């Protein structure tokens, strides 16, 4: 029965599975369906396997279970990897006798081979249960991939290194060790997160670079945490050691004329043009924070941005000659073992790997498996056997390697690279190594892991083991290894002496960023973002145009398409979604690409956008703006994201830091969803420029408003973003504040602030406190005059409906609350109260606010009115700036303090609304 099942499975193996649908068979900008590869196991192999089904089952058992016996752990306190035997690997389990002669097909790359069972068993054990490497790929569903992995893993030993290559590897390991020894000697109190115990990762990069240039890879984008980062940069990636030594002397890693808060040496990055095998390749690390895995989606986003600039994959306008994603730009990610298993951002990143608009052609992963996280042993840091087991969620093959064997790691690296090139999928290498010291060099790991560190402290280092082996084989003498070490130590001493005079070269506003600059520190700049309405009218028409044979939803045809055309023709009552379309479409017309990312962004959470139309009969997707003729040909990518905030926002940040001419917009489904991305916001978006001189124009749209939706979906937590900005309380702001936060009240204001992102000669992240009810509020509309040349984003909007000399009270507010106040004022027929809108919160527009208030010479009181609770919203931000810089007392009107943003009781919500709208007029 088992044999018949195996035969049936083999017959089905070559049948292609149905391809996943994504609305469009023809594809859209940023996504193009790829036909599934046709593959079938050869008849000869199938006949051989079916003829000797038990032998095939036995071979498959080694492919599935052999890794359980492989002693890939260099510091194991278990015997033989923890298991001495498995019944699944015993030939008797399959009715095979030791002296029996069998014939196998598909093993060791030969069509058919004959040998006795004992010989075959030894061969299988050498391959799958060796002490240096093992493989997991039996869970991969695709038959072609499994067959490819088996064939190539079983022929792993065919890659032989030349003596000169082995000497190169030895020199890299020696340099890594020498770097760490030098740092320990010269800077004994520094936490350097050395590579000691994991020096063989240099062999991984050595092979990766060689494979990359031979495969015509032009750019490698790398994300990696602290561990071994500086020895890698110094030994292989051309970073000047003087840069590190200058930093450790108390100076900045940037030039003296740059005001930056900077970062620690374990967060240093490189972007270098390397020469490998006579070819040039660009290698760049993304900046990393202390949140170890947070840089991973940033690297993915940066990779995809470079692929877009290169015209790879679905970004190639010539679909007939399009190259697949990853053809010239490769994404590589290093992980720590505890962090990879424990941090949810990794699951989010893997879940994005093959999602349209987030795919990068597969990533190559290396887990630097220290087997301890801070002080936590591996078995207490996860619920699975391997730290790499998360890779199985996307059926990525995993290779486990003993870190004491750099040559086997090189072979595995080559195999993983070839798999990634062949199938453009993710693949993992689990490098089993150790940390010679604790979490950092000042920590004592024996407090919590005495048995493991007894082994560590008694053994030789990885470079010493390898050089001793080469000496034994006559490849590299001990004297030659000593000279390599002494020469590098001499180089490091020379760099140390040069550190005081070393001036770091510029690493910002170069290449694609040329022509841009830092924002001015002492002034707010103003940018004409208006355009001729004739052009905007035409763009608006194009935004709702569709083919004659397209079956549009009847409701959209009536309310959305025809409604928009009427508003555009009248040049009045232009709503939020239309203004957004005019901003995006005009940027595209001027040659900029726009990417809109988030959950359900095509239609919009509140069913207002409909930038994507879906044929009601064929399910085909159509993006009207991408068929707009004329202009400079910018494109719109609508990236419907997975249900993730942290990884997706990190991905968008990665795209935004790579190309300043593209507008990257991330929309939270509701503003509070940004809570799930707080690490990306804190570690990258609001601090990246100050730490790393890395600018970006990423836009975050955060729907906000108290509409009776209870706590979670009422507030985008304005107060958190304002707390994160570096706006001054006692001096006027310039555009140089780290983030710009706006709460616009009209569609035209939204239009101008989006266009301003790319119109300026600097780039700043923008937080838009986005509306919900204003999307369709008749009072919150604009006219064609609001978009004409000469118009711009207004930081403050005054009140033109009152007589200035009659005003006794000024209410200052921000966002949609303004309309409630206007309605209440009209209801009360009040003539002596002006309502001023603060559209820009950060930078705080002191001069504009002063100019508006100066016209009210008879004012007796100033009131700040907000929807949010007193300990939330903009109150604590606005008050000190208003009182310090305007010089007037500001009274508060709004909800009282509370632990949650909003009540979930309908009657209470209604009472609060009535109270906060009435209070400013009764004060």
C-alpha positions in Angstrom: 0.0 0.0 0.0 2.8 2.4 0.8 4.5 1.6 -2.5 1.3 2.3 -4.4 0.9 5.6 -2.5 4.5 6.5 -3.5 3.7 5.7 -7.1 0.6 7.8 -7.1 2.4 10.7 -5.5 5.1 10.6 -8.2 2.5 10.6 -10.9 1.0 13.8 -9.5 4.3 15.5 -8.7 4.7 17.0 -12.2 1.1 18.5 -12.4 1.2 22.3 -11.9 -0.9 23.6 -9.0 -3.4 26.3 -9.8 -1.7 29.7 -9.8 -2.7 32.2 -7.1 -4.9 35.0 -8.5 -4.4 38.7 -7.8 -7.3 40.2 -9.7 -5.3 40.7 -12.8 -4.1 38.1 -15.3 -2.3 40.8 -17.3 -0.7 42.5 -14.3 -0.6 46.1 -13.2 2.3 48.5 -12.5 4.5 46.7 -9.9 3.0 43.3 -10.4 3.1 40.9 -13.4 1.9 37.3 -13.1 4.7 34.8 -13.9 3.7 31.5 -15.4 4.4 28.5 -13.3 7.4 26.5 -14.5 6.6 23.2 -16.2 8.5 20.4 -14.7 8.2 16.6 -14.5 10.5 13.9 -13.1 12.0 12.0 -16.0 10.5 8.6 -16.9 13.7 6.8 -16.3 13.9 8.1 -12.7 10.2 7.4 -12.0 10.5 3.9 -13.3 13.6 3.3 -11.1 11.9 4.7 -8.0 8.7 2.8 -8.6 10.6 -0.5 -9.3 12.3 -0.2 -5.9 9.9 1.8 -3.9 11.3 0.8 -0.5 14.8 2.1 -1.5 13.3 5.4 -2.6 11.4 5.7 0.7 14.6 5.0 2.6 16.5 7.7 0.6 13.7 10.1 1.2 13.8 9.3 4.9 17.4 10.5 5.0 16.4 13.7 3.1 13.7 14.3 5.7 15.3 13.1 8.9 19.1 13.0 8.4 19.5 16.5 9.9 18.5 15.2 13.3 21.7 13.2 13.6 24.1 15.8 12.1 26.5 17.2 14.7 26.5 20.7 13.4 26.8 22.3 16.8 30.5 23.1 17.6 29.8 23.5 21.4 27.1 20.9 21.9 26.9 19.4 25.4 24.8 16.5 24.0 26.2 13.3 22.5 26.1 13.0 18.7 23.7 15.8 18.3 21.3 14.4 20.9 20.2 11.2 19.0 22.3 8.2 18.2 19.8 6.5 15.9 16.5 6.9 14.1 14.3 3.9 13.1 13.4 5.8 9.9 17.0 5.6 8.8 17.5 1.9 9.5 17.3 -0.1 6.2 15.6 -2.9 8.0 12.7 -0.5 8.6 12.1 -0.8 4.8 12.7 -4.5 4.5 16.3 -4.0 3.1 19.2 -6.3 4.0 22.7 -5.0 4.4 24.3 -7.1 1.6 21.4 -6.6 -0.8 22.2 -4.9 -4.1 20.0 -2.0 -5.0 19.7 0.5 -7.8 19.0 4.1 -7.1 18.1 7.0 -9.4 18.5 10.7 -8.9 21.2 10.3 -6.2 24.5 12.0 -6.6 23.5 13.5 -9.9 23.7 10.1 -11.7 20.7 8.6 -13.4 21.2 5.1 -12.1 23.8 3.6 -9.8 24.1 0.1 -8.3 25.6 -0.7 -4.9 24.8 -2.7 -1.9 22.7 -1.4 1.0 25.7 -1.0 3.3 27.5 1.2 0.8 24.4 3.2 0.2 23.8 3.7 3.9 27.3 5.0 4.4 26.9 7.3 1.5 23.6 8.7 2.8 25.0 9.2 6.3 28.0 11.0 4.9 25.7 13.3 3.0 22.8 14.0 5.3 24.2 13.2 8.8 27.7 14.7 8.4 29.3 16.7 11.2 29.5 19.9 9.2 26.2 20.4 7.3 22.7 19.2 7.1 19.6 20.2 5.1 15.9 20.6 5.6 13.7 20.7 2.5 11.3 17.8 2.6 8.5 20.2 3.5 9.0 22.1 0.2 5.8 21.4 -1.8 7.2 22.1 -5.3 8.6 18.9 -6.8 11.1 20.7 -9.0 12.6 22.5 -6.0 12.9 19.4 -3.9 14.5 17.5 -6.7 16.9 20.3 -7.4 17.8 20.6 -3.7 18.4 16.9 -3.3 20.5 16.7 -6.4 22.7 19.7 -5.5 23.0 19.0 -1.8 24.1 15.4 -2.6 26.8 16.8 -4.9 27.9 19.4 -2.4 31.5 18.1 -2.2 32.1 18.7 -5.9 33.0 22.4 -5.2 36.7 22.3 -4.4 38.6 25.3 -3.3 42.0 26.2 -4.7 44.9 26.7 -2.2 45.0 30.4 -3.0 41.3 30.7 -2.2 41.8 28.8 1.1 44.5 31.2 2.0 42.2 34.2 1.2 39.6 32.7 3.6 42.2 32.2 6.3 43.3 35.7 6.0 39.8 37.0 6.4 39.3 34.9 9.5 42.6 36.1 10.9 41.7 39.7 10.2 38.4 39.3 12.0 40.1 37.8 15.0 42.8 40.4 14.9 40.3 43.2 14.8 38.5 41.9 17.9 41.8 41.4 19.7 43.0 44.8 18.8 39.7 46.4 20.0 39.9 44.4 23.3 43.5 45.7 23.8 43.0 49.3 22.9 39.4 49.9 24.0 38.8 47.4 26.8 35.7 49.1 28.2 33.8 49.3 24.8 30.9 47.1 24.0 31.9 46.1 20.5 29.7 43.0 19.9 32.6 41.1 18.4 32.5 38.4 15.8 34.5 36.0 18.0 33.1 32.5 17.7 31.4 33.5 14.4 34.4 34.5 12.3 33.4 32.0 9.6 30.6 34.5 8.6 33.4 36.2 6.7 33.7 33.1 4.5 29.9 33.5 3.8 30.4 37.0 2.5 33.6 36.0 0.6 31.6 33.4 -1.4 28.5 35.6 -1.7 30.4 38.4 -3.4 32.2 36.0 -5.8 28.9 34.3 -6.7 27.2 37.7 -7.1 29.6 39.2 -9.6 29.7 36.0 -11.6 25.9 36.1 -11.8 26.0 39.8 -12.9 24.5 41.1 -9.6 25.1 44.9 -9.6 24.0 45.7 -6.1 23.8 43.7 -2.8 21.6 45.3 -0.1 22.3 43.9 3.4 20.5 44.1 6.7 22.4 42.7 9.7 22.5 43.2 13.5 25.4 44.2 15.7 27.2 40.8 15.9 30.4 40.9 14.0 29.4 44.0 12.1 32.5 46.1 12.5 35.0 43.3 11.8 33.1 42.5 8.6 33.2 46.2 7.6 36.9 46.6 8.3 38.1 43.3 7.0 36.1 42.9 3.8 34.0 46.0 3.0 36.6 48.7 2.9 35.6 50.6 6.0 38.5 52.7 7.3 39.3 51.5 10.9 40.1 55.2 11.6 36.4 55.9 11.4 35.8 53.6 14.3 38.8 54.8 16.3 37.8 58.5 15.7 34.3 57.7 17.1 35.7 55.9 20.1 37.8 59.0 20.9 34.6 60.9 21.4 34.2 62.5 17.9 31.4 62.0 15.4 31.4 59.7 12.5 30.4 62.6 10.3 32.3 65.7 9.3 32.8 68.4 11.9 30.4 70.8 10.2 27.4 68.4 10.4 25.1 68.7 13.4 24.0 65.1 14.0 23.4 63.2 17.2 25.1 60.2 15.5 25.1 56.6 16.7 27.2 53.8 18.2 29.9 51.9 16.3 27.8 48.7 16.2 25.2 50.6 14.0 27.8 51.8 11.5 27.0 51.1 7.9 28.9 51.0 4.6 28.0 51.7 1.0 31.0 50.7 -1.1 31.8 49.9 -4.7 33.8 46.7 -4.3 36.1 45.0 -6.8 35.7 41.2 -6.8 37.3 38.9 -9.4 38.0 41.9 -11.6 34.4 43.1 -11.5 32.6 45.9 -9.7 29.7 45.4 -7.4 28.0 47.9 -5.1 27.5 46.7 -1.5 25.4 48.6 1.0 24.2 47.9 4.5 21.1 49.6 5.7 21.4 51.4 9.0 20.4 49.3 12.0 19.0 50.3 15.4 19.2 48.2 18.6 15.9 46.5 17.7 17.8 43.7 16.1 15.4 42.6 13.3 13.8 46.0 12.5 16.2 46.7 9.7 15.1 43.6 7.7 12.0 45.1 6.0 14.0 48.3 5.4 16.5 46.3 3.4 13.6 44.7 1.5 12.1 48.1 0.7 15.4 49.6 -0.4 16.0 46.5 -2.6 12.7 46.9 -4.3 13.3 50.6 -4.8 16.5 49.9 -6.6 14.8 47.2 -8.6 12.2 49.8 -9.7 15.0 52.3 -10.7 16.7 49.4 -12.6 13.5 48.4 -14.3 13.4 44.9 -13.0 10.4 42.6 -13.0 7.1 44.3 -13.2 8.7 47.7 -13.3 9.9 47.0 -16.9 7.6 48.7 -19.3 8.6 46.2 -22.0 6.8 43.1 -20.7 8.2 41.0 -23.5 11.8 41.5 -22.4 11.2 42.0 -18.7 13.8 40.4 -16.4 12.6 38.8 -13.1 12.9 40.6 -9.8 16.3 40.2 -8.3 18.1 39.9 -11.6 20.6 42.6 -10.7 19.7 43.6 -7.2 20.0 41.1 -4.4 18.6 41.3 -0.8 20.6 39.6 1.9 19.5 39.5 5.6 21.5 38.3 8.6 19.7 37.4 11.8 20.5 36.6 15.3 19.2 33.3 16.5 17.0 34.4 19.4 15.8 37.5 17.6 14.8 35.6 14.5 12.8 33.1 16.5 11.3 35.6 18.9 10.5 38.8 17.1 7.2 38.9 15.1 8.6 41.3 12.5 10.3 38.2 10.9 7.0 36.4 10.4 5.7 39.6 8.8 8.7 39.9 6.5 8.5 36.3 5.4 4.7 36.7 4.8 5.5 39.6 2.5 8.2 37.7 0.6 5.9 36.6 -2.3 3.1 39.1 -2.0 2.6 41.3 -5.1 4.1 44.7 -4.7 6.4 43.6 -1.9 8.3 40.8 -3.6 12.1 41.3 -4.3 12.9 38.1 -6.0 13.7 36.2 -2.9 16.1 37.0 -0.1 19.2 35.1 1.0 19.3 34.7 4.8 22.1 33.8 7.2 21.2 33.1 10.9 24.3 33.7 13.1 23.3 31.1 15.6 25.0 32.0 18.9 22.7 29.5 20.7 22.0 32.0 23.4 20.0 35.2 23.4 21.4 37.7 25.8 21.6 35.1 28.6 18.8 32.9 27.5 19.6 29.4 26.2 18.1 28.5 22.9 15.6 26.0 24.2 14.1 28.7 26.4 13.9 31.2 23.5 11.6 29.2 21.3 9.2 26.3 21.1 10.7 24.6 18.2 13.8 22.5 17.6 15.6 24.9 15.4 15.9 28.7 15.5 15.3 28.6 11.8 11.9 26.9 11.9 10.0 30.0 11.1 11.5 29.7 7.5 9.2 26.7 7.0 6.1 28.9 7.0 7.0 29.9 3.5 8.7 26.6 2.6 12.1 28.1 2.4 14.9 25.4 2.5 17.3 25.5 5.5 20.9 24.4 5.6 22.5 23.9 9.0 26.2 24.4 9.1 28.9 24.0 11.7 30.7 27.3 12.2 34.0 25.5 12.8 34.0 24.5 9.1 34.3 27.7 6.9 34.8 25.6 3.7 31.6 23.7 4.2 29.9 27.1 4.8 31.3 28.3 1.5 29.8 25.3 -0.3 26.5 25.8 1.4 26.6 29.5 0.5 27.2 28.7 -3.1 24.3 26.2 -3.0 21.9 28.6 -1.3 22.9 31.3 -3.8 22.3 29.0 -6.8 18.9 28.0 -5.4 17.9 31.7 -4.9 19.0 32.5 -8.5 17.2 29.5 -9.9 13.9 29.9 -8.2 14.0 33.5 -6.9 12.8 32.5 -3.5 14.0 32.9 0.1 16.6 30.4 1.4 18.2 30.1 4.9 21.6 29.2 6.2 21.7 28.4 9.9 25.3 29.0 11.0 25.8 27.2 14.3 28.5 29.0 16.2 29.0 30.6 19.6 29.8 33.9 21.4 33.2 33.8 23.0 32.0 36.4 25.5 28.6 37.3 26.8 26.0 39.5 25.2 28.8 42.1 25.1 32.4 41.9 26.1 31.8 43.3 29.5 29.3 40.7 30.4 30.0 37.3 32.2 28.0 34.5 30.5 29.0 31.9 33.1 26.4 33.3 35.5 23.7 31.6 33.6 25.3 29.2 31.1 28.3 27.6 32.9 28.5 24.3 31.0 28.4 25.8 27.6 31.0 28.4 28.4 33.2 25.8 30.0 33.4 24.3 26.5 33.9 27.7 24.9 36.7 28.7 27.1 38.6 25.4 26.7 38.5 25.3 22.9 40.5 26.9 20.1 39.1 29.8 18.1 37.6 29.2 14.6 40.6 31.0 12.9 43.1 29.0 14.9 41.4 25.7 14.0 41.2 26.5 10.3 44.8 27.8 10.0 46.1 24.8 11.9 44.3 22.5 9.4 45.8 24.4 6.5 49.2 24.2 8.1 48.7 20.4 8.5 47.9 20.1 4.8 50.8 22.3 3.7 48.5 25.0 2.3 49.4 27.8 4.7 52.3 27.6 7.2 52.0 28.9 10.7 54.6 31.5 9.9 52.5 32.8 7.0 49.5 33.0 9.2 51.5 34.9 11.8 52.6 37.4 9.2 49.0 37.9 8.1 48.1 38.7 11.6 51.0 41.0 12.3 50.5 42.9 9.0 46.9 43.6 9.8 47.7 44.6 13.4 50.3 47.0 12.0 47.6 48.4 9.7 45.3 48.9 12.6 47.9 50.6 14.7 48.6 53.0 11.8 44.9 53.7 11.5 44.7 54.4 15.2 47.5 57.0 14.9 45.6 58.6 12.0 42.3 58.7 13.8 42.7 62.3 15.3 43.2 63.8 11.9 40.8 61.6 10.0 37.9 63.4 8.4 35.0 61.2 7.4 34.0 61.7 3.7 30.4 62.8 2.9 27.9 59.9 2.9 24.8 61.8 2.1 23.2 63.8 -0.7 25.2 61.9 -3.3 24.2 60.0 -6.5 20.4 59.9 -6.7 20.3 62.4 -3.8 22.5 65.0 -5.5 20.9 68.4 -5.6 19.0 68.0 -2.3 20.1 69.4 1.0 19.3 69.7 4.7 16.2 71.7 5.6 16.9 75.2 6.8 17.2 75.4 10.6 15.9 79.0 11.1 13.1 79.5 8.7 9.9 78.0 7.3 10.0 77.8 3.5 7.0 78.2 1.2 6.5 76.4 -2.0 4.1 77.1 -4.8 2.4 73.8 -5.4 -0.6 75.1 -7.5 -1.1 74.2 -11.1 -3.3 75.3 -14.0 -6.8 74.0 -13.3 -7.1 73.0 -17.0 -4.4 70.4 -16.4 -5.8 69.3 -13.1 -9.3 69.0 -14.6 -7.9 66.7 -17.3 -6.0 64.6 -14.8 -9.2 64.3 -12.7 -11.0 63.1 -15.8 -8.3 60.5 -16.5 -8.5 59.2 -12.9 -12.0 57.8 -13.6 -11.6 56.8 -17.3 -11.9 53.1 -18.1 -12.1 50.9 -21.2 -15.5 50.6 -22.9 -15.5 46.9 -22.3 -14.8 47.3 -18.6 -17.7 46.2 -16.3 -17.6 48.8 -13.6 -19.6 48.5 -10.4 -22.9 50.4 -11.1 -22.8 52.2 -7.7 -19.2 53.5 -8.5 -20.3 54.6 -11.9 -23.1 56.7 -10.6 -21.7 58.1 -7.3 -17.9 58.0 -7.9 -17.2 58.4 -11.6 -20.1 60.6 -12.7 -20.0 62.5 -9.4 -16.3 63.3 -9.8 -16.7 64.4 -13.3 -19.5 66.8 -12.3 -17.4 68.3 -9.5 -14.4 68.8 -11.8 -16.6 70.4 -14.5 -18.1 72.8 -12.0 -14.7 73.4 -10.3 -16.5 73.4 -7.0 -17.2 71.0 -4.1 -14.0 69.1 -4.8 -13.7 66.5 -2.2 -10.9 64.8 -0.3 -10.4 61.8 -2.7 -10.5 64.0 -5.8 -7.9 66.4 -4.3 -5.7 63.4 -3.5 -6.0 62.2 -7.0 -5.1 65.6 -8.4 -1.9 65.7 -6.3 -0.8 62.2 -7.2 -1.8 62.5 -10.8 0.0 65.8 -11.2 3.2 64.4 -9.6 3.0 61.5 -12.1 2.5 63.9 -14.9 5.7 65.6 -13.8 7.6 62.3 -13.9 7.5 61.2 -10.3 6.5 57.6 -9.4 4.0 57.3 -6.5 3.6 54.3 -4.3 0.5 54.0 -2.1 0.8 51.2 0.5 -1.4 49.8 3.2 -4.4 47.6 3.8 -7.1 48.0 1.2 -5.6 51.3 -0.1 -7.0 50.8 -3.6 -10.5 51.5 -2.6 -9.7 53.1 0.8 -10.8 52.0 4.2 -13.8 54.3 4.0 -14.5 53.4 0.3 -13.7 56.8 -0.9 -10.5 56.5 -3.0 -11.2 53.9 -5.7 -7.9 54.5 -7.4 -8.2 50.9 -8.5 -11.3 49.6 -10.3 -12.3 45.9 -10.5 -14.2 44.5 -13.4 -17.4 43.0 -11.9 -17.4 40.0 -14.3 -13.7 39.2 -14.9 -12.2 40.3 -11.6 -9.6 42.2 -13.6 -8.0 45.1 -11.9 -7.5 48.5 -13.6 -5.7 51.6 -12.4 -6.9 54.5 -14.5 -4.0 56.9 -13.6 -1.5 54.5 -15.1 -3.1 54.9 -18.5 -2.9 58.6 -18.4 -1.2 59.8 -21.6 1.1 62.8 -21.8 3.4 64.2 -19.3 6.6 62.5 -18.2 5.2 59.1 -17.5 5.2 58.6 -13.8 3.4 55.6 -12.5 1.2 54.7 -9.5 1.8 51.5 -7.6 -1.0 50.5 -5.3 0.5 48.1 -2.8 -2.2 46.3 -1.0 -0.3 45.1 2.1 -0.6 42.2 4.4 -2.2 42.8 7.8 1.0 44.2 9.2 2.2 47.6 10.3 5.7 47.2 11.5 7.2 45.3 8.6 5.1 47.1 6.0 6.0 50.6 7.3 9.7 49.5 7.5 9.5 48.4 3.9 8.1 51.8 2.8 10.8 53.6 4.8 13.3 51.5 2.9 11.9 52.6 -0.4 11.7 56.3 0.8 15.4 56.5 1.8 16.5 55.1 -1.6 14.9 57.4 -4.1 14.0 60.9 -3.2 12.1 61.5 -6.5 9.4 58.9 -5.7 6.5 59.7 -3.3 6.0 56.9 -0.8 2.7 57.0 1.1 1.7 54.6 3.8 -1.9 54.7 5.0 -3.0 53.1 8.3 -6.4 51.5 8.1 -7.1 53.5 11.2 -4.7 55.9 12.8 -4.2 53.8 15.9 -2.8 51.0 13.7 0.5 53.0 13.8 0.8 51.6 17.3 1.9 48.3 15.7 4.8 50.1 13.9 6.1 52.1 16.8 9.6 50.6 16.5 9.9 51.7 12.9 8.6 55.2 13.8 10.9 55.6 16.8 14.1 54.0 15.5 14.0 55.1 11.8 11.4 57.7 10.8 11.7 60.3 13.5 15.4 59.8 14.3 17.1 58.5 11.1 18.2 61.9 9.9 19.6 62.9 13.3 21.4 59.6 13.8 22.5 58.7 10.3 22.0 61.8 8.1 19.4 59.8 6.2 16.6 61.9 4.9 13.3 60.7 3.5 9.9 62.1 2.4 7.7 59.2 3.6 4.1 60.2 4.1 2.0 58.5 6.9 -1.8 58.9 6.6 -3.4 58.3 9.9 -7.2 58.5 10.0 -8.3 60.2 13.2 -11.5 61.6 14.7 -13.9 61.0 17.6 -16.9 59.5 15.9 -18.2 57.1 18.5 -15.9 54.3 17.4 -14.6 53.8 21.0 -10.9 53.7 22.0 -9.0 52.0 19.3 -10.2 53.6 16.1 -10.7 57.2 17.3 -7.2 58.5 17.8 -3.9 58.2 15.9 -2.2 59.4 19.0 -1.2 62.9 17.8 0.5 63.5 21.2 3.0 60.7 20.6 4.2 62.1 17.3 4.4 65.6 18.7 6.4 64.2 21.7 8.8 62.6 19.2 9.5 65.8 17.3 12.3 68.2 18.1 10.3 71.4 17.8 11.4 74.1 20.2 9.2 75.4 23.0 11.1 78.7 23.4 12.2 79.6 19.9 10.6 79.6 16.5 11.0 76.4 14.4 12.6 76.0 11.1 11.9 73.4 8.5 14.7 71.3 10.0 12.4 69.7 12.6 12.7 66.0 12.3 9.1 65.3 11.3 6.4 67.5 9.9 2.9 66.9 11.4 -0.2 68.4 9.8 -3.9 68.2 10.5 -5.5 69.7 7.4 -9.1 70.8 7.2 -9.7 71.1 3.4 -9.0 68.9 0.4 -6.9 71.7 -1.2 -4.7 71.7 1.9 -4.2 68.0 1.6 -3.4 68.4 -2.1 -0.7 71.1 -1.5 1.0 69.2 1.4 1.4 66.1 -0.8 2.8 68.0 -3.7 5.1 69.9 -1.3 6.8 66.7 -0.3 8.6 66.5 -3.7 8.6 70.2 -4.6 11.0 71.1 -1.8 14.8 70.9 -2.1 14.9 68.8 1.1 13.1 65.8 2.3 11.2 65.4 5.6 8.8 62.7 6.8 5.2 63.8 6.9 2.5 62.7 9.4 -0.9 63.6 8.1 -3.6 63.4 10.7 -6.1 62.2 8.1 -9.9 62.5 8.2 -12.8 60.1 8.3 -15.9 62.2 8.4 -14.4 65.0 6.3 -14.0 62.7 3.4 -17.7 63.3 2.6 -18.6 66.4 4.6 -20.2 69.0 2.3 -18.6 71.8 4.2 -15.1 70.3 3.8 -14.6 70.9 0.1 -12.5 73.1 -2.1 -12.9 75.1 -5.3 -10.7 75.3 -8.4 -9.2 78.6 -7.2 -7.7 76.7 -4.3 -5.4 74.7 -6.7 -4.3 77.4 -9.1 -0.7 78.6 -9.6 0.4 80.7 -6.7 -1.5 78.7 -4.1 0.3 76.7 -1.4 -0.2 74.9 1.9 -1.2 77.3 4.6 0.2 76.6 8.0 -2.5 78.6 9.6 -6.0 79.5 8.2 -7.6 82.6 9.7 -11.3 83.4 10.1 -12.6 85.6 7.3 -16.2 85.4 8.5 -15.8 87.8 11.4 -15.2 91.5 11.8 -11.7 91.7 13.5 -12.6 94.7 15.6 -15.6 92.9 17.1 -13.6 89.8 18.2 -13.2 89.4 21.9 -12.3 85.7 21.9 -10.1 83.6 19.6 -10.6 79.8 19.5 -7.6 78.0 18.1 -8.2 74.4 16.9 -6.9 71.8 14.5 -8.5 69.4 12.1 -12.1 68.3 11.7 -13.1 69.7 15.1 -13.1 73.1 13.4 -16.4 72.2 11.6 -18.2 71.3 14.8 -17.1 74.6 16.3 -18.3 76.6 13.3 -21.6 74.9 13.4 -22.0 75.6 17.1 -21.1 79.3 16.7 -23.7 79.7 14.0 -26.3 78.0 16.1 -25.6 80.4 18.9 -25.4 83.4 16.5 -22.1 84.5 18.1 -20.4 87.4 16.4 -17.4 88.2 18.7 -15.5 84.9 18.4 -13.0 84.0 15.8 -12.0 80.4 15.0 -8.4 80.0 13.8 -7.2 76.7 12.3 -3.7 75.5 13.1 -3.1 73.3 10.0 0.6 72.7 10.8 1.4 71.5 14.2 5.1 70.8 13.7 6.9 72.8 12.7 5.0 75.2 14.9 4.1 78.3 12.7 4.8 81.1 15.1 5.0 83.9 12.5 1.8 82.9 10.7 -0.1 82.6 13.9 1.1 85.9 15.2 0.1 87.5 11.9 -3.4 86.1 12.2 -3.9 87.1 15.8 -2.5 90.6 15.3 -5.7 91.7 13.5 -7.7 91.1 16.6 -6.8 94.1 18.7 -9.7 93.8 21.2 -9.2 90.1 22.2 -9.7 89.3 25.8 -9.1 85.5 25.8 -7.5 82.8 23.8 -8.8 79.2 23.9 -7.4 76.0 22.6 -10.3 73.6 21.7 -9.8 69.9 20.9 -11.7 66.7 20.7 -9.0 64.6 22.5 -8.6 64.2 26.2 -6.5 66.7 28.0 -3.6 64.3 28.4 -3.8 63.6 24.6 -4.0 65.5 21.4 -2.0 68.7 20.7 -2.7 70.6 23.9 0.5 69.9 25.8 2.4 70.7 22.6 0.6 73.9 21.6 0.3 75.5 25.1 4.0 76.1 25.9 4.8 77.3 22.4 1.8 79.6 22.3 2.4 81.1 25.8 6.2 81.3 25.3 6.3 82.6 21.7 3.0 84.4 21.3 3.1 85.7 24.9 -0.6 85.1 25.8 -2.3 82.8 28.2 -4.1 79.9 26.5 -7.1 78.3 28.1 -8.1 74.6 27.5 -11.4 73.3 26.4 -11.8 69.6 25.6 -12.3 66.3 27.2 -10.8 65.7 30.7 -7.9 63.4 31.4 -8.5 59.7 30.6 -6.5 56.4 30.3 -8.0 55.5 26.9 -8.7 57.7 23.9 -12.5 57.4 23.8 -15.5 56.0 25.5 -17.4 53.0 24.2 -20.7 54.1 25.6 -22.9 55.9 23.0 -24.7 58.2 25.4 -21.5 59.2 27.1 -19.9 60.0 23.7 -22.9 62.2 22.7 -22.8 64.1 26.0 -19.0 64.6 25.7 -19.4 66.0 22.1 -22.1 68.4 23.3 -19.9 69.6 26.2 -16.6 70.1 24.3 -18.3 72.0 21.5 -20.2 74.3 23.9 -17.4 74.9 26.4 -15.2 77.3 24.3 -18.2 79.6 23.8 -19.2 79.5 27.5 -15.7 80.1 28.9 
